[in-house]
Amino acid sequence: MTASELAVEGLTLTAGARRLVRDVSLNAHPGEVIGLVGPNGSGKSSLLRGVYRVLRPAEGRVHIDGADAWSLPVRRLARIVAAVVQESGTDFDLSVREVVAMGRTPHKRLLSGDTAEDSRLIDEALAAVHVSELADRPFDRLSGGERQRVLIARALAQRPSLLVLDEPTNHLDIRHQLDVLGALRRLPATVLVALHDLNLAAHYCDRVYVLRDGEVTASGPPAEVLTPQLLADVYGVASEVTIHPRTGAPHVTFLPEDAGHGRSGDGQDSDAPHPQASARSEV
């Protein structure tokens, strides 16, 4: 597996008369983990669809290693790009191992069986997201979080040089969120990932692009981009951003509107911390 160079240049995507993404430019150097963050409806998923070739650009280009992604043969593209999306058809009447083995299809001849190398890569992918023990289970009987991890394993088995993921930590508990993002961080591939949780993005991404209303509002290293002023502008809420003493990454705390103010009539001391003040940045 090698890492690809991704260059998105002036990309505009539309659905009928509706403009989903406008004049977005983005780059990902080989081996980088690039995060897309922003409120719901900001264009993150649409932008990813333009990259993994589901939404054809109305304007602009997507280049992978210097080649126009929309000009690449389908089989060649499948050897380069793997995608984990939110709205995937998941009613597979297959075992978990068989689903993960589908990731090897672009690298095989029609109707050929798994080689020893295929089996090794499938085993590695299962282990990377801790689903080895589920290998013989029917995929359609798994929980939502288990399915998500299996689909990520399928993408890992594909051995792409560019991996595109849309909210891969949805449905996952905290341990598996960290496991999955840690596995992506260790890949010898370029990763473009949309995330809701800003603290996860700050810790695992080399750079982030902040989207609002289909446009890039800011981009750069998380420590430079994730400021209280930007978060107020984009998300419409107050926040505190500190450097975590253990990780060294920015840590975002969103503040309720009544943070720091007493609440009359509820029996709480006016100086007591509000119980909803949380270090978690779910938005």
Backbone as numpy.savetxt, mean C-alpha at the origin, in Angstrom:
# Nx Ny Nz CAx CAy CAz Cx Cy Cz
15.00 -11.58 -8.30 14.15 -10.39 -8.30 15.04 -9.15 -8.30
14.82 -8.26 -9.24 15.49 -6.97 -9.25 14.45 -5.88 -9.07
14.91 -4.66 -8.84 14.00 -3.55 -8.58 13.89 -2.66 -9.81
12.69 -2.19 -10.08 12.43 -1.35 -11.25 12.43 0.13 -10.89
12.61 0.94 -11.91 12.46 2.39 -11.79 11.07 2.75 -12.31
10.31 3.48 -11.51 8.97 3.91 -11.90 8.95 5.42 -12.07
8.39 5.88 -13.18 8.25 7.32 -13.41 6.84 7.59 -13.93
6.06 8.30 -13.15 4.73 8.74 -13.55 4.84 10.21 -13.92
4.42 10.55 -15.13 4.64 11.90 -15.64 3.32 12.53 -16.09
2.88 13.56 -15.37 1.71 14.33 -15.75 0.46 13.50 -15.96
0.21 12.54 -15.07 -0.87 11.58 -15.27 -2.22 12.20 -14.91
-3.15 12.11 -15.85 -4.54 12.49 -15.61 -5.41 11.29 -15.95
-6.29 10.93 -15.01 -7.18 9.79 -15.18 -8.62 10.25 -15.02
-9.50 9.73 -15.86 -10.89 10.14 -15.82 -11.81 8.92 -15.84
-13.05 9.15 -15.39 -14.12 8.16 -15.51 -15.31 8.90 -16.06
-15.54 8.77 -17.36 -16.56 9.59 -18.01 -16.15 11.04 -17.95
-17.06 11.88 -17.46 -16.75 13.31 -17.35 -16.05 13.64 -16.03
-15.90 12.65 -15.18 -15.30 12.89 -13.85 -13.80 12.71 -13.91
-13.07 13.67 -13.37 -11.62 13.58 -13.32 -11.21 13.00 -11.97
-10.50 11.87 -12.00 -10.10 11.17 -10.79 -8.74 11.62 -10.28
-7.82 11.82 -11.20 -6.45 12.23 -10.90 -6.05 13.28 -11.92
-5.40 14.36 -11.48 -5.05 15.43 -12.40 -3.56 15.76 -12.32
-2.87 15.57 -13.44 -1.50 16.03 -13.63 -0.58 15.59 -12.49
-0.60 14.29 -12.19 0.22 13.76 -11.10 1.54 13.25 -11.67
2.62 13.67 -11.06 3.95 13.15 -11.38 4.53 12.53 -10.12
5.18 11.40 -10.30 5.70 10.63 -9.16 6.86 9.80 -9.67
7.85 9.59 -8.82 8.93 8.68 -9.19 9.29 7.80 -8.02
9.73 6.60 -8.36 10.19 5.64 -7.36 11.47 5.04 -7.90
12.55 5.23 -7.16 13.84 4.68 -7.57 13.92 3.22 -7.19
14.76 2.45 -7.87 14.84 1.02 -7.57 15.09 0.74 -6.09
14.23 -0.11 -5.53 14.37 -0.52 -4.14 13.68 0.38 -3.13
13.11 1.51 -3.56 12.42 2.39 -2.62 11.03 1.86 -2.29
10.57 2.21 -1.09 9.17 2.02 -0.70 8.53 3.40 -0.69
7.58 3.61 -1.59 6.93 4.91 -1.76 5.49 4.80 -1.28
5.09 5.68 -0.38 3.75 5.65 0.17 2.85 6.71 -0.43
1.61 6.34 -0.66 0.56 7.28 -1.06 -0.37 7.44 0.13
-0.55 8.66 0.60 -1.44 8.92 1.72 -2.39 10.06 1.34
-3.48 10.15 2.06 -4.47 11.18 1.81 -5.84 10.71 2.23
-6.80 11.62 2.34 -8.15 11.25 2.77 -8.83 10.31 1.78
-9.92 9.70 2.21 -10.74 8.91 1.29 -11.16 9.78 0.12
-11.09 9.20 -1.08 -11.50 9.94 -2.26 -10.45 10.88 -2.81
-9.23 10.79 -2.29 -8.19 11.71 -2.73 -7.52 11.29 -4.03
-7.77 10.05 -4.48 -7.22 9.59 -5.75 -6.15 8.53 -5.63
-5.90 8.02 -4.42 -4.83 7.04 -4.23 -5.08 5.77 -5.05
-6.27 5.19 -4.90 -6.57 3.95 -5.61 -6.58 4.16 -7.12
-7.12 5.29 -7.56 -7.15 5.59 -8.99 -5.74 5.69 -9.55
-4.86 6.36 -8.82 -3.48 6.50 -9.28 -2.83 5.13 -9.41
-3.05 4.26 -8.43 -2.49 2.92 -8.52 -3.03 2.17 -9.72
-4.31 2.33 -10.01 -4.89 1.65 -11.18 -4.25 2.13 -12.48
-3.87 3.38 -12.51 -3.16 3.87 -13.68 -1.78 3.27 -13.81
-1.15 2.94 -12.67 0.19 2.35 -12.70 0.14 0.88 -13.09
-0.82 0.11 -12.51 -0.84 -1.32 -12.86 -1.79 -1.61 -14.02
-2.10 -0.59 -14.78 -2.69 -0.69 -16.12 -4.13 -1.20 -16.13
-4.94 -0.58 -15.28 -6.38 -0.82 -15.33 -7.09 0.42 -15.85
-6.64 1.60 -15.44 -7.20 2.86 -15.93 -6.24 3.48 -16.94
-6.68 3.59 -18.18 -5.81 4.15 -19.21 -5.73 5.67 -19.04
-4.53 6.23 -19.10 -4.39 7.67 -18.90 -5.12 8.49 -19.97
-5.81 9.54 -19.53 -6.32 10.53 -20.47 -5.19 11.42 -20.95
-4.24 11.66 -20.04 -3.02 12.41 -20.37 -1.90 11.85 -19.53
-0.67 12.03 -20.01 0.49 11.62 -19.24 0.95 10.21 -19.56
2.02 9.81 -18.87 2.65 8.52 -19.14 3.04 7.83 -17.84
3.09 6.50 -17.92 3.66 5.68 -16.84 4.81 4.90 -17.45
6.02 5.15 -16.96 7.20 4.46 -17.46 7.76 3.53 -16.39
8.07 2.31 -16.80 8.71 1.33 -15.93 10.03 0.95 -16.59
11.12 1.27 -15.92 12.45 1.05 -16.48 12.58 1.68 -17.85
11.98 2.85 -18.00 12.10 3.61 -19.24 11.11 3.24 -20.32
10.34 2.16 -20.15 9.38 1.71 -21.16 7.98 2.15 -20.77
7.18 2.52 -21.77 5.79 2.89 -21.52 5.03 1.65 -21.06
4.50 1.71 -19.84 3.82 0.54 -19.27 2.67 0.08 -20.14
1.99 1.02 -20.80 0.83 0.67 -21.61 1.21 0.10 -22.97
2.50 0.08 -23.28 2.97 -0.51 -24.53 3.59 -1.88 -24.33
3.79 -2.29 -23.09 4.41 -3.58 -22.81 3.43 -4.72 -23.08
3.90 -5.83 -23.64 3.04 -7.01 -23.76 2.56 -7.46 -22.39
1.34 -8.00 -22.34 0.72 -8.36 -21.07 1.59 -9.34 -20.29
2.12 -10.34 -20.94 2.92 -11.34 -20.23 4.19 -10.73 -19.66
4.82 -9.85 -20.41 6.04 -9.21 -19.91 5.71 -8.31 -18.72
4.60 -7.58 -18.82 4.20 -6.71 -17.72 3.95 -7.54 -16.46
3.32 -8.72 -16.61 3.01 -9.56 -15.46 4.26 -10.11 -14.79
5.36 -10.16 -15.52 6.62 -10.59 -14.92 7.30 -9.46 -14.16
6.87 -8.24 -14.42 7.50 -7.07 -13.82 6.66 -6.52 -12.66
5.33 -6.44 -12.87 4.44 -5.75 -11.93 3.48 -6.75 -11.29
3.37 -6.70 -9.98 2.34 -7.43 -9.25 1.51 -6.42 -8.47
0.22 -6.68 -8.36 -0.67 -5.75 -7.67 -1.52 -6.49 -6.66
-1.70 -5.88 -5.50 -2.63 -6.35 -4.48 -3.65 -5.23 -4.31
-4.88 -5.50 -4.71 -5.90 -4.45 -4.77 -6.99 -4.71 -3.74
-7.83 -3.70 -3.52 -8.89 -3.83 -2.53 -10.06 -4.64 -3.04
-10.40 -4.46 -4.32 -11.60 -5.11 -4.85 -11.22 -6.27 -5.76
-10.53 -7.25 -5.20 -10.13 -8.40 -6.00 -11.19 -9.50 -5.88
-11.39 -10.26 -6.96 -12.28 -11.40 -6.89 -11.64 -12.47 -6.02
-12.25 -12.81 -4.92 -11.60 -13.71 -3.96 -12.39 -14.99 -3.72
-13.31 -15.35 -4.57 -14.07 -16.58 -4.38 -13.40 -17.72 -5.13
-12.15 -18.02 -4.75 -11.42 -19.09 -5.38 -11.76 -20.42 -4.74
-12.13 -21.39 -5.55 -12.38 -22.74 -5.05 -11.06 -23.51 -5.10
-10.07 -22.97 -4.35 -8.72 -23.50 -4.38 -8.17 -23.51 -2.95
-7.12 -24.27 -2.76 -6.42 -24.21 -1.47 -5.56 -22.96 -1.43
-5.12 -22.61 -0.24 -4.25 -21.45 -0.08 -2.98 -21.60 -0.93
-2.40 -22.77 -0.89 -1.17 -22.98 -1.66 -1.42 -22.82 -3.16
-2.55 -23.30 -3.63 -2.88 -23.16 -5.05 -3.07 -21.71 -5.44
-3.67 -20.91 -4.54 -3.83 -19.48 -4.82 -2.47 -18.81 -4.91
-1.59 -19.09 -3.97 -0.26 -18.47 -3.98 0.51 -18.93 -5.21
0.33 -20.19 -5.62 1.02 -20.70 -6.80 0.62 -19.97 -8.07
-0.56 -19.33 -8.07 -0.98 -18.54 -9.25 0.02 -17.42 -9.54
0.74 -16.98 -8.52 1.74 -15.95 -8.74 2.88 -16.38 -9.65
3.08 -17.66 -9.80 4.16 -18.15 -10.66 3.74 -18.26 -12.12
2.46 -18.08 -12.42 1.94 -18.28 -13.78 2.67 -17.46 -14.84
2.97 -16.17 -14.62 3.64 -15.40 -15.69 5.02 -15.94 -16.07
5.59 -16.77 -15.21 6.96 -17.25 -15.45 6.98 -18.66 -16.02
5.79 -19.21 -16.33 5.71 -20.60 -16.76 5.05 -20.73 -18.13
5.34 -21.82 -18.78 4.67 -22.13 -20.03 3.27 -22.67 -19.74
2.39 -22.56 -20.73 1.01 -23.01 -20.58 0.96 -24.47 -20.16
0.20 -24.74 -19.09 -0.06 -26.08 -18.58 1.16 -26.76 -17.95
2.25 -26.04 -17.79 3.41 -26.67 -17.15 3.22 -26.69 -15.64
3.76 -27.71 -15.00 3.61 -27.85 -13.56 4.65 -27.03 -12.80
4.56 -27.10 -11.48 5.51 -26.38 -10.65 6.86 -27.08 -10.66
7.90 -26.28 -10.81 9.25 -26.80 -10.69 9.68 -26.74 -9.22
10.84 -27.29 -8.93 11.38 -27.20 -7.58 11.59 -25.75 -7.18
12.01 -24.93 -8.13 12.19 -23.50 -7.85 10.86 -22.82 -7.56
9.82 -23.17 -8.33 8.49 -22.63 -8.05 8.06 -22.99 -6.62
8.23 -24.24 -6.24 7.82 -24.68 -4.91 8.58 -23.93 -3.83
9.86 -23.70 -4.04 10.66 -22.96 -3.06 10.14 -21.54 -2.91
9.84 -20.88 -4.02 9.37 -19.50 -3.97 7.98 -19.40 -3.34
7.15 -20.40 -3.61 5.82 -20.43 -2.99 5.95 -20.60 -1.47
6.83 -21.50 -1.06 7.05 -21.69 0.38 7.57 -20.42 1.04
8.49 -19.73 0.38 9.03 -18.49 0.92 7.95 -17.43 1.05
7.08 -17.34 0.05 6.01 -16.34 0.08 5.02 -16.63 1.19
4.66 -17.89 1.37 3.76 -18.27 2.46 4.36 -17.92 3.82
5.65 -18.20 3.97 6.31 -17.94 5.25 6.46 -16.45 5.52
6.66 -15.66 4.47 6.92 -14.23 4.64 5.76 -13.51 5.33
4.54 -13.98 5.09 3.37 -13.34 5.71 2.67 -14.28 6.69
3.40 -15.30 7.12 2.96 -16.21 8.18 1.62 -16.90 7.87
1.54 -17.49 6.68 0.35 -18.28 6.35 0.72 -19.71 5.94
1.94 -20.14 6.26 2.36 -21.50 5.90 1.42 -22.55 6.48
0.95 -22.30 7.71 0.08 -23.28 8.36 -1.30 -23.36 7.72
-1.62 -22.39 6.86 -2.91 -22.39 6.17 -2.83 -23.00 4.78
-1.68 -23.51 4.37 -1.44 -23.88 2.98 -2.49 -24.83 2.42
-2.99 -25.76 3.23 -3.94 -26.75 2.72 -5.39 -26.37 2.97
-5.61 -25.22 3.59 -6.98 -24.77 3.88 -7.65 -24.24 2.62
-8.99 -24.41 2.49 -9.71 -23.80 1.37 -9.66 -22.28 1.49
-9.28 -21.61 0.43 -9.13 -20.16 0.47 -10.45 -19.48 0.82
-11.57 -20.01 0.28 -12.85 -19.33 0.47 -13.42 -19.51 1.87
-12.72 -20.22 2.74 -13.18 -20.37 4.12 -12.32 -19.57 5.10
-11.44 -18.75 4.57 -10.57 -17.95 5.43 -11.26 -16.67 5.87
-10.75 -16.10 6.94 -11.22 -14.77 7.36 -10.70 -13.71 6.39
-11.23 -12.50 6.52 -10.80 -11.43 5.63 -9.32 -11.13 5.77
-8.81 -11.11 7.00 -7.40 -10.84 7.21 -6.52 -11.95 6.67
-6.95 -13.20 6.82 -6.18 -14.33 6.29 -6.16 -14.28 4.76
-7.28 -13.96 4.15 -7.31 -13.83 2.69 -6.35 -12.76 2.21
-6.35 -11.63 2.94 -5.47 -10.54 2.54 -4.01 -10.98 2.54
-3.61 -11.69 3.57 -2.22 -12.14 3.64 -1.90 -13.15 2.54
-2.86 -14.00 2.20 -2.63 -14.96 1.12 -2.47 -14.24 -0.21
-3.26 -13.22 -0.46 -3.14 -12.48 -1.72 -1.81 -11.73 -1.79
-1.32 -11.26 -0.65 0.00 -10.64 -0.63 1.07 -11.70 -0.91
0.89 -12.89 -0.34 1.83 -13.98 -0.62 1.83 -14.33 -2.10
0.67 -14.32 -2.74 0.61 -14.59 -4.18 1.43 -13.57 -4.95
1.33 -12.30 -4.56 2.11 -11.26 -5.22 3.61 -11.45 -4.98
3.98 -11.86 -3.77 5.39 -12.10 -3.48 5.92 -13.27 -4.30
5.11 -14.32 -4.47 5.53 -15.47 -5.26 5.75 -15.10 -6.72
5.10 -14.06 -7.16 5.25 -13.59 -8.55 6.65 -13.02 -8.79
7.36 -12.65 -7.71 8.70 -12.09 -7.78 8.77 -10.89 -8.72
7.92 -9.89 -8.47 7.91 -8.72 -9.35 9.09 -7.80 -9.03
9.41 -6.95 -9.97 10.40 -5.90 -9.69 9.71 -4.61 -9.27
8.38 -4.54 -9.47 7.56 -3.43 -8.98 6.30 -4.02 -8.37
6.09 -3.73 -7.09 4.93 -4.24 -6.37 4.04 -3.07 -5.99
2.77 -3.15 -6.38 1.80 -2.08 -6.16 0.72 -2.62 -5.23
0.47 -1.92 -4.12 -0.48 -2.42 -3.13 -1.42 -1.31 -2.70
-2.70 -1.63 -2.66 -3.73 -0.68 -2.26 -4.27 -1.07 -0.89
-3.87 -0.34 0.13 -4.30 -0.59 1.52 -4.07 -2.04 1.92
-2.83 -2.54 1.84 -2.59 -3.95 2.14 -2.81 -4.32 3.59
-2.82 -3.34 4.49 -3.00 -3.65 5.91 -4.46 -3.64 6.34
-5.38 -3.35 5.41 -6.81 -3.46 5.75 -7.12 -4.88 6.22
-7.95 -4.99 7.22 -8.41 -6.27 7.77 -7.35 -6.98 8.60
-6.15 -6.42 8.73 -5.09 -7.10 9.47 -5.00 -6.57 10.89
-4.70 -7.47 11.83 -4.44 -7.00 13.18 -3.05 -6.36 13.23
-2.72 -5.77 14.37 -1.49 -4.98 14.46 -0.26 -5.82 14.16
-0.20 -7.02 14.71 0.98 -7.86 14.47 1.18 -8.12 12.98
0.09 -8.46 12.29 0.23 -8.81 10.88 0.43 -7.57 10.01
-0.05 -6.40 10.44 0.30 -5.17 9.74 1.82 -4.99 9.73
2.43 -5.16 10.90 3.88 -4.99 11.00 4.61 -6.07 10.23
4.11 -7.31 10.29 4.74 -8.40 9.55 4.74 -8.13 8.05
3.58 -7.72 7.53 3.45 -7.51 6.09 4.32 -6.35 5.63
4.25 -5.22 6.33 5.05 -4.08 5.91 6.54 -4.32 6.10
6.90 -5.08 7.13 8.30 -5.46 7.29 8.78 -6.32 6.14
7.92 -7.25 5.68 8.29 -8.09 4.53 8.47 -7.25 3.27
7.58 -6.29 3.07 7.71 -5.41 1.90 8.98 -4.59 1.98
9.34 -4.14 3.18 10.53 -3.33 3.38 11.80 -4.10 3.02
11.77 -5.42 3.20 12.96 -6.25 2.95 13.06 -6.74 1.52
12.03 -6.52 0.71 12.05 -7.02 -0.66 13.13 -6.34 -1.50
13.77 -7.09 -2.39 14.66 -6.46 -3.37 13.86 -5.96 -4.57
12.82 -5.18 -4.29 11.91 -4.69 -5.33 11.52 -3.26 -4.98
10.94 -2.58 -5.95 10.37 -1.25 -5.72 8.92 -1.43 -5.30
8.48 -0.68 -4.30 7.14 -0.84 -3.75 6.42 0.50 -3.77
5.21 0.49 -4.32 4.31 1.64 -4.29 3.07 1.21 -3.53
2.80 1.87 -2.39 1.76 1.37 -1.50 0.89 2.52 -1.00
-0.42 2.35 -1.08 -1.36 3.30 -0.49 -1.66 2.85 0.93
-1.55 3.80 1.88 -1.77 3.48 3.29 -2.66 4.54 3.92
-3.51 4.10 4.84 -4.32 5.02 5.64 -3.55 5.49 6.88
-2.85 4.55 7.51 -2.21 4.83 8.78 -0.92 5.61 8.54
-0.89 6.86 8.96 0.26 7.71 8.71 1.49 7.27 9.50
1.30 6.68 10.66 2.45 6.23 11.43 3.12 5.03 10.77
2.34 4.16 10.16 2.94 3.07 9.39 3.67 3.62 8.18
3.07 4.58 7.49 3.72 5.18 6.33 5.02 5.86 6.74
5.00 6.56 7.88 6.19 7.28 8.33 7.33 6.33 8.66
6.98 5.16 9.19 8.02 4.22 9.61 8.58 3.41 8.45
7.72 2.99 7.53 8.15 2.02 6.52 8.47 2.63 5.15
8.06 3.86 4.89 8.24 4.44 3.56 9.47 5.35 3.50
10.20 5.25 2.40 11.32 6.16 2.17 10.82 7.57 1.88
9.77 7.63 1.08 9.15 8.91 0.75 7.65 8.72 0.68
6.91 9.81 0.89 5.45 9.76 0.77 4.98 10.85 -0.18
3.88 10.55 -0.86 3.16 11.53 -1.67 1.79 11.72 -1.04
1.46 12.96 -0.74 0.18 13.29 -0.12 -0.78 13.75 -1.21
-1.91 13.05 -1.35 -2.90 13.39 -2.36 -4.12 14.04 -1.71
-4.68 15.00 -2.44 -5.95 15.61 -2.05 -6.66 16.02 -3.32
-7.92 15.59 -3.45 -8.74 15.93 -4.62 -8.03 15.58 -5.92
-7.35 14.45 -5.95 -6.74 13.96 -7.17 -5.44 14.62 -7.56
-4.87 15.41 -6.69 -3.61 16.09 -6.98 -2.60 15.85 -5.87
-1.32 15.93 -6.21 -0.27 15.81 -5.21 -0.12 17.15 -4.49
-0.32 17.11 -3.18 -0.19 18.31 -2.35 1.23 18.50 -1.85
1.90 17.39 -1.52 3.27 17.45 -1.01 3.92 16.09 -1.23
5.23 16.07 -1.28 5.97 14.82 -1.40 7.35 14.99 -0.81
7.92 13.88 -0.35 9.25 13.91 0.22 9.37 12.92 1.36
10.49 12.94 2.07 10.64 12.07 3.24 9.56 12.36 4.27
9.06 11.34 4.97 7.98 11.56 5.94 8.27 12.66 6.95
9.50 12.75 7.43 9.83 13.75 8.44 9.68 15.17 7.93
9.81 15.36 6.61 9.67 16.68 6.02 8.22 16.99 5.63
7.47 15.95 5.30 6.13 16.15 4.74 5.04 16.15 5.80
5.14 15.26 6.76 4.05 15.08 7.72 4.16 16.10 8.85
3.73 17.30 8.56 3.76 18.38 9.54 2.35 18.68 10.02
2.21 19.27 11.21 0.86 19.62 11.68 0.12 20.53 10.72
0.82 21.47 10.08 0.15 22.38 9.16 -0.39 21.64 7.95
0.42 20.74 7.36 -0.06 19.99 6.20 -1.23 19.09 6.59
-1.15 18.44 7.74 -2.23 17.54 8.15 -3.51 18.31 8.43
-3.38 19.53 8.94 -4.57 20.37 9.14 -5.17 20.76 7.80
-4.32 21.09 6.83 -4.82 21.48 5.51 -5.48 20.33 4.78
-4.88 19.14 4.86 -5.33 18.00 4.06 -6.45 17.22 4.75
-6.31 16.99 6.05 -7.28 16.17 6.77 -8.28 17.00 7.56
-7.98 18.28 7.77 -8.90 19.15 8.49 -8.96 18.89 9.97
-7.87 18.38 10.55 -7.83 18.12 11.98 -6.51 18.60 12.55
-6.53 18.89 13.85 -5.30 19.27 14.54 -4.49 18.03 14.87
-3.18 18.19 14.97 -2.32 17.06 15.27 -1.05 17.53 15.95
-0.37 16.58 16.54 0.99 16.78 17.02 1.88 15.78 16.31
3.05 16.21 15.88 4.01 15.33 15.22 5.31 15.39 16.00
5.73 14.25 16.51 6.97 14.16 17.26 7.85 13.09 16.62
9.10 13.04 17.02 9.99 11.97 16.59 9.96 10.89 17.66
9.60 9.67 17.24 9.48 8.59 18.21 10.88 8.26 18.75
11.03 8.18 20.07 12.36 7.97 20.64 12.97 6.61 20.33
12.14 5.60 20.01 12.66 4.26 19.73 12.91 4.05 18.25
11.99 4.51 17.40 12.10 4.23 15.97 12.81 5.33 15.20
12.80 6.56 15.74 13.39 7.68 15.02 12.51 8.21 13.90
11.32 7.65 13.75 10.40 8.07 12.70 9.40 9.09 13.24
8.82 9.93 12.37 7.76 10.84 12.83 6.59 10.04 13.39
5.99 10.57 14.43 4.83 9.92 15.04 3.71 10.94 15.14
2.58 10.61 14.53 1.44 11.53 14.44 0.40 11.18 15.47
-0.04 12.17 16.21 -1.18 12.03 17.11 -2.25 13.02 16.67
-3.39 12.52 16.23 -4.50 13.40 15.88 -5.24 13.79 17.15
-5.63 15.04 17.24 -6.22 15.59 18.45 -7.72 15.82 18.26
-8.56 15.29 19.17 -9.99 15.61 19.12 -10.18 17.11 19.30
-11.31 17.62 18.83 -11.56 19.06 18.89 -11.54 19.59 20.31
-11.94 18.74 21.30 -12.00 19.22 22.68 -10.77 18.82 23.48
-9.71 18.41 22.80 -8.50 18.03 23.53 -7.96 19.22 24.31
-7.64 18.99 25.57 -7.08 20.06 26.40 -8.10 20.94 27.06
-9.40 20.68 26.81 -10.44 21.49 27.42 -11.27 20.62 28.36
-11.70 21.21 29.46 -12.55 20.48 30.40 -13.90 20.19 29.80
-14.57 19.17 30.35 -15.91 18.81 29.88 -16.85 18.94 31.07
-17.70 19.94 31.04 -18.57 20.21 32.18 -19.62 19.13 32.30
-19.90 18.79 33.56 -21.03 17.90 33.81 -20.73 16.43 33.65
-19.47 16.04 33.32 -19.23 14.62 33.14 -18.37 14.04 34.24
-18.06 14.87 35.25 -17.33 14.35 36.39 -15.84 14.24 36.19
-15.31 14.67 34.99 -13.89 14.56 34.73 -13.18 15.84 35.13
-11.96 15.67 35.61 -11.13 16.83 35.91 -10.78 17.54 34.62
-10.82 18.87 34.64 -10.56 19.63 33.42 -9.14 19.47 32.93
-8.20 19.03 33.80 -6.82 18.86 33.38 -6.51 17.42 32.99
-7.48 16.53 33.11 -7.23 15.12 32.78 -7.16 14.95 31.28
-6.30 14.04 30.79 -6.24 13.79 29.35 -7.54 13.22 28.84
-7.92 13.62 27.66 -9.15 13.12 27.06 -8.97 11.66 26.69
-9.94 10.79 27.02 -9.76 9.36 26.76 -9.67 9.03 25.29
-10.13 9.93 24.41 -10.05 9.63 22.99 -8.74 10.07 22.38
-7.90 10.80 23.12 -6.63 11.25 22.56 -5.75 10.04 22.37
-5.51 9.66 21.15 -4.83 8.41 20.84 -3.63 8.66 19.96
-2.65 7.80 20.09 -1.46 7.90 19.24 -1.70 7.26 17.89
-2.83 6.65 17.68 -3.09 5.96 16.42 -3.65 6.95 15.41
-3.19 6.86 14.18 -3.56 7.84 13.17 -4.54 7.28 12.17
-5.50 6.50 12.61 -6.54 6.00 11.70 -7.40 7.16 11.23
-7.58 7.27 9.94 -8.36 8.37 9.38 -9.30 7.82 8.32
